[in-house]
Amino acid sequence: SLLPTPSPPPGHCSERCLRMATPPALAALALLLLMAAGAAPGALAVGVTPVEKVITLLEDLKAEVEGEGTAEAATYDEFACFCKTSTGTKSSSITSGRDNIDAYSARIADKTESMEAKEAELQERKAKQEQLALEIREAETRCAKQKAEYEAAAADLAKAVASLEKAVKAMEDSQPAALIAVRSSVERSLALADVMGLLLKPKRQAVSAFLQQAAERTVAKARAKEEPVDATYQYHSQGIIDTLNKLLADFREEKSTLDTEWSKQEATCTATIESLEEEHTNNGQAMDDLDGEIDTLKGEIATEREALISAEAMLKDDQTYLKDLTERCESRAKDWDQRSELRAGEISALAGALELLKANVSALDTEVNKRALLQRSPLAA
């Protein structure tokens, strides 16, 4: 019958010992395990030989190392995939962030330049608005003065025409008393004509003298209770009437010319003031539009600045994360390379030990086991 499997002798090395052994020492360790197994009581039992047990141990250990390597490789592949994906994502995010920052900065610069230009234009329009208001006031003052001058001159001419018409009628009707009643008005008309250059000084003196004489005669005859009209008055009055009619025609012509000129002047004043007021209104509307556009640009610039600050903060976070991730991934890759190299050495050493045991020691172990059985057979008999 087969002997029971011997228990591990003192100094037995477990799988942990094998895992901790360096690759060059694994073959020697395998031989030591073999010797320990052979020296143990019951080592000559038929069934599982000491060498087979060592081979099984080494094969299990090799399989375990390979299995752990496969599992760790899967974990590392997953981590490497994470590194690649995360690095690509963060790199794209950083590139996009820089593009966004450039775009925000460019828009802020453009909008700031536009806002400054509009602010400068607004200041110019404010100055223009004040100048237009001043020009409107000056035009209104000038036109009001011209109107007052026209109205005064027109009133003087109208009075002169009226007084001369009454004087001529009184003289034509041979009514010295009526002539005396308008004498002061006629004198003012003569003075106006003198100022306007419508009546030569000799004629004015003749008319004034005639009016004076007519008044004196009228008074004298009134005292004498005689008729105020005489042949001498009628003789001299005709020349005066002709003078007054000529002067009356001149005054009427002057009045007509004055009215015509004022109509033109008034139209010019009205057009000038209306044009200035329209320009003032349009400029004011443009100022209001500029105010609105400037406020809009200020709001847009503030929004762009907030977005820029956020983009800069996000870029900084992404760069920090990418730096940490790169360091972590590089450290893990280096560790993986070292562990892979060490594991490959372990597997290679285990494979070498197994090859040695299977090729050389196993045959000797079988022969020794046969001799042991032959030696035990007589004892059993």
FENZIQUI-V534340 format. One record per residue. RES is the residue in one letter. SS is DSSP state (A for helix, B for strand, O for the rest). PHI is phi in degrees with one decimal (none if undefined). NEAR is the number of other C-alpha atoms within 12 Angstrom. Layout:
BEGIN
((RES;SS;PHI;NEAR) (RES;SS;PHI;NEAR))
END
This chain:
BEGIN
((S;O;none;11) (L;O;-77.7;15) (L;O;-77.4;19) (P;O;-65.2;16) (T;O;-68.6;22) (P;O;-66.2;25) (S;O;-77.6;19) (P;O;-61.2;23) (P;O;-73.8;22) (P;O;-58.6;14) (G;O;84.6;16) (H;O;-63.6;24) (C;O;-104.4;26) (S;O;-83.1;20) (E;A;-62.8;24) (R;A;-60.6;14) (C;A;-62.9;20) (L;A;-63.6;34) (R;A;-65.7;27) (M;A;-84.7;19) (A;O;-73.0;22) (T;O;-74.7;21) (P;A;-52.0;26) (P;A;-64.4;20) (A;A;-92.2;21) (L;A;-67.0;35) (A;A;-63.6;30) (A;A;-61.5;22) (L;A;-62.9;32) (A;A;-63.3;42) (L;A;-64.9;28) (L;A;-62.6;24) (L;A;-59.8;34) (L;A;-64.1;34) (M;A;-64.4;25) (A;A;-63.3;26) (A;A;-67.5;33) (G;A;-73.3;34) (A;A;-80.2;20) (A;O;-74.9;23) (P;O;-59.9;18) (G;O;77.0;26) (A;O;-70.8;32) (L;O;-94.2;32) (A;O;-66.0;27) (V;O;-79.9;26) (G;O;135.8;22) (V;O;-90.8;25) (T;O;-80.5;34) (P;A;-57.4;40) (V;A;-64.3;38) (E;A;-62.4;30) (K;A;-65.0;30) (V;A;-63.7;40) (I;A;-60.3;33) (T;A;-61.3;24) (L;A;-59.3;28) (L;A;-68.3;41) (E;A;-65.2;30) (D;A;-62.7;23) (L;A;-64.6;30) (K;A;-62.4;30) (A;A;-63.9;20) (E;A;-63.6;24) (V;A;-60.8;32) (E;A;-64.9;24) (G;A;-65.7;17) (E;A;-61.5;21) (G;A;-63.2;25) (T;A;-63.4;17) (A;A;-65.4;14) (E;A;-67.1;23) (A;A;-63.2;22) (A;A;-64.3;15) (T;A;-63.9;16) (Y;A;-67.9;25) (D;A;-59.5;20) (E;A;-63.4;16) (F;A;-66.6;22) (A;A;-63.0;25) (C;A;-63.2;18) (F;A;-61.4;19) (C;A;-60.5;28) (K;A;-63.6;21) (T;A;-65.2;19) (S;A;-65.1;24) (T;A;-63.4;28) (G;A;-63.2;18) (T;A;-63.7;21) (K;A;-68.6;28) (S;A;-62.3;25) (S;A;-64.6;19) (S;A;-63.9;25) (I;A;-66.1;28) (T;A;-61.4;21) (S;A;-63.0;19) (G;A;-62.6;28) (R;A;-64.6;24) (D;A;-61.3;18) (N;A;-63.7;26) (I;A;-62.4;28) (D;A;-61.6;21) (A;A;-66.4;19) (Y;A;-60.3;28) (S;A;-62.3;25) (A;A;-64.9;18) (R;A;-66.2;24) (I;A;-62.1;28) (A;A;-62.5;19) (D;A;-63.6;18) (K;A;-68.4;27) (T;A;-65.1;26) (E;A;-62.1;18) (S;A;-63.5;23) (M;A;-63.7;27) (E;A;-63.7;22) (A;A;-64.0;18) (K;A;-68.6;27) (E;A;-64.7;25) (A;A;-64.2;18) (E;A;-63.5;23) (L;A;-62.8;26) (Q;A;-63.2;20) (E;A;-63.6;19) (R;A;-68.4;27) (K;A;-63.4;23) (A;A;-64.0;18) (K;A;-64.6;23) (Q;A;-61.5;26) (E;A;-65.6;21) (Q;A;-65.5;19) (L;A;-64.1;27) (A;A;-61.4;24) (L;A;-64.7;18) (E;A;-64.3;23) (I;A;-64.4;28) (R;A;-62.6;21) (E;A;-63.9;18) (A;A;-64.1;27) (E;A;-63.2;24) (T;A;-65.4;16) (R;A;-63.0;21) (C;A;-67.2;28) (A;A;-64.4;21) (K;A;-65.3;17) (Q;A;-62.3;24) (K;A;-66.3;27) (A;A;-63.3;16) (E;A;-64.4;18) (Y;A;-63.7;28) (E;A;-62.6;21) (A;A;-66.2;17) (A;A;-65.9;25) (A;A;-64.8;28) (A;A;-65.9;22) (D;A;-63.3;29) (L;A;-67.2;36) (A;A;-63.5;28) (K;A;-66.5;27) (A;A;-61.8;37) (V;A;-60.5;35) (A;A;-63.1;27) (S;A;-66.3;32) (L;A;-67.7;42) (E;A;-60.2;30) (K;A;-66.2;31) (A;A;-64.4;40) (V;A;-61.9;37) (K;A;-63.5;26) (A;A;-64.3;30) (M;A;-70.4;36) (E;A;-66.6;27) (D;O;-86.9;19) (S;O;53.6;28) (Q;O;-122.5;26) (P;A;-56.9;36) (A;A;-62.8;28) (A;A;-64.8;28) (L;A;-65.5;40) (I;A;-63.0;31) (A;A;-66.6;22) (V;O;-104.0;29) (R;A;-56.8;32) (S;A;-64.0;23) (S;A;-66.5;28) (V;A;-66.0;38) (E;A;-61.2;30) (R;A;-66.2;24) (S;A;-65.7;38) (L;A;-64.4;41) (A;A;-63.8;26) (L;A;-64.0;31) (A;A;-63.1;32) (D;A;-62.6;21) (V;A;-64.4;16) (M;A;-81.6;20) (G;O;74.3;18) (L;O;-90.9;25) (L;O;-136.7;27) (L;O;-70.6;20) (K;A;-58.9;17) (P;A;-59.0;13) (K;A;-66.9;25) (R;A;-62.3;28) (Q;A;-64.5;19) (A;A;-66.4;24) (V;A;-64.6;36) (S;A;-62.2;28) (A;A;-66.0;19) (F;A;-61.3;34) (L;A;-62.5;37) (Q;A;-66.2;22) (Q;A;-65.1;24) (A;A;-63.5;37) (A;A;-68.0;27) (E;A;-65.7;20) (R;A;-62.7;25) (T;A;-61.4;29) (V;A;-68.1;20) (A;A;-63.9;17) (K;A;-69.3;19) (A;A;-65.2;17) (R;A;-69.5;12) (A;A;-88.5;11) (K;O;56.4;12) (E;O;-108.3;13) (E;O;-67.1;19) (P;O;-71.1;28) (V;O;-99.5;30) (D;O;-137.0;18) (A;A;-66.2;12) (T;A;-63.0;15) (Y;A;-62.6;30) (Q;A;-65.4;22) (Y;A;-68.2;17) (H;A;-78.1;24) (S;A;-68.1;34) (Q;A;-63.5;23) (G;A;-63.6;20) (I;A;-68.3;34) (I;A;-61.1;32) (D;A;-61.3;21) (T;A;-63.8;31) (L;A;-66.2;41) (N;A;-62.9;29) (K;A;-62.9;24) (L;A;-65.7;38) (L;A;-63.0;35) (A;A;-63.1;24) (D;A;-64.5;28) (F;A;-63.1;36) (R;A;-62.6;26) (E;A;-64.6;19) (E;A;-62.2;29) (K;A;-62.2;28) (S;A;-63.9;20) (T;A;-62.6;18) (L;A;-62.4;28) (D;A;-63.4;24) (T;A;-63.2;16) (E;A;-63.6;18) (W;A;-67.1;26) (S;A;-59.4;19) (K;A;-65.2;18) (Q;A;-64.7;23) (E;A;-65.2;26) (A;A;-62.9;17) (T;A;-62.7;19) (C;A;-59.9;26) (T;A;-61.9;22) (A;A;-64.0;18) (T;A;-62.7;23) (I;A;-65.7;27) (E;A;-63.1;20) (S;A;-63.2;20) (L;A;-64.8;27) (E;A;-66.2;25) (E;A;-64.6;18) (E;A;-63.6;23) (H;A;-63.6;27) (T;A;-65.3;21) (N;A;-62.7;18) (N;A;-65.4;27) (G;A;-64.4;25) (Q;A;-65.3;18) (A;A;-63.2;23) (M;A;-64.5;26) (D;A;-62.7;20) (D;A;-62.1;19) (L;A;-63.8;27) (D;A;-57.7;24) (G;A;-64.4;18) (E;A;-65.4;23) (I;A;-65.5;26) (D;A;-61.7;21) (T;A;-62.5;19) (L;A;-63.9;28) (K;A;-60.8;23) (G;A;-64.2;18) (E;A;-65.6;23) (I;A;-64.5;26) (A;A;-61.7;20) (T;A;-64.0;19) (E;A;-63.5;27) (R;A;-65.4;27) (E;A;-61.5;18) (A;A;-64.9;24) (L;A;-64.0;26) (I;A;-61.3;20) (S;A;-63.2;19) (A;A;-65.8;27) (E;A;-65.9;26) (A;A;-64.8;18) (M;A;-65.0;23) (L;A;-62.4;27) (K;A;-62.3;21) (D;A;-62.2;20) (D;A;-63.9;28) (Q;A;-65.3;24) (T;A;-63.5;18) (Y;A;-62.0;23) (L;A;-64.7;27) (K;A;-61.8;20) (D;A;-62.8;18) (L;A;-62.7;28) (T;A;-62.4;25) (E;A;-62.7;16) (R;A;-64.4;19) (C;A;-67.4;27) (E;A;-65.2;20) (S;A;-63.2;16) (R;A;-66.6;22) (A;A;-66.3;23) (K;A;-62.7;16) (D;A;-62.3;17) (W;A;-65.0;24) (D;A;-62.0;18) (Q;A;-65.0;14) (R;A;-65.2;20) (S;A;-64.2;24) (E;A;-64.8;16) (L;A;-64.3;22) (R;A;-66.3;31) (A;A;-61.9;23) (G;A;-65.7;24) (E;A;-62.1;32) (I;A;-63.2;32) (S;A;-63.0;25) (A;A;-67.0;31) (L;A;-63.4;40) (A;A;-63.5;29) (G;A;-65.8;26) (A;A;-64.3;38) (L;A;-62.4;33) (E;A;-62.5;20) (L;A;-63.7;24) (L;A;-65.9;34) (K;A;-71.5;26) (A;A;-82.9;16) (N;A;-113.8;17) (V;A;-73.1;27) (S;A;-61.4;26) (A;A;-65.1;17) (L;A;-63.1;20) (D;A;-62.4;32) (T;A;-65.5;24) (E;A;-64.0;17) (V;A;-62.2;22) (N;A;-65.8;27) (K;A;-66.1;19) (R;A;-62.0;16) (A;A;-63.3;21) (L;A;-68.0;23) (L;A;-67.3;16) (Q;A;-69.0;14) (R;A;-81.3;18) (S;A;-62.2;12) (P;A;-61.6;9) (L;A;-60.3;9) (A;A;-68.5;9) (A;O;-71.7;7))
END
